[in-house]
């Protein structure tokens, strides 16, 4: 198998395991979207690419630690919701 091929040129087997999700951009702020590919084989990484139409405008790969940090950041940025008294105490620790 050769690394530059996504599929084996001899048998057609996928050479990379990944999951992909596409997120639409906010319609009131701009166009385009974000494509996120998470590669499950080595080197493990997440590739984020900004798309306009049929073309990627920019892309960056994050290692697993930075991918986790991005996930935590996005979760923390969610709109606040009412928390129970126990939850508030646990969050202060």
GUFI-403467 format. One record per residue (C-alpha): x, y negated, z negated; residue in one letter. Coordinates in steps of 0.5 Angstrom, whole numbers, plus 500, padded with zeros to 3 digits. Layout:
GUFI-403467
XYZa;...
***
This chain:
GUFI-403467
500500500x;502493501x;501487497x;499482502x;493486504x;486486500x;485493503x;489499505x;491498512x;491506512x;485508508x;481502507x;481502499x;481496495x;488494493x;485489488x;480489483x;476483481x;469480480x;467473483x;462468481x;460462485x;457456481x;453450485x;455443483x;450438480x;446436485x;446429482x;453428481x;456431488x;456437493x;460443493x;461448488x;466452484x;468459485x;471463480x;475470481x;477474475x;483479477x;483485473x;489488476x;496486474x;498480474x;491479471x;489472472x;482468473x;482463480x;478457480x;477454487x;473448488x;469449495x;465444500x;462447505x;466453508x;472450505x;476451499x;479444497x;483446491x;485452487x;488454481x;490460477x;490461470x;493466465x;488470461x;490466455x;488460458x;482463461x;480465454x;481457452x;477455458x;471459455x;472457448x;472450451x;465451455x;462454449x;463449444x;461443449x;454446449x;448442447x;448442440x;442446437x;439446430x;444451425x;442454419x;445452413x;449459412x;452457420x;454450418x;458453412x;461458416x;463453421x;467449416x;471455414x;
***
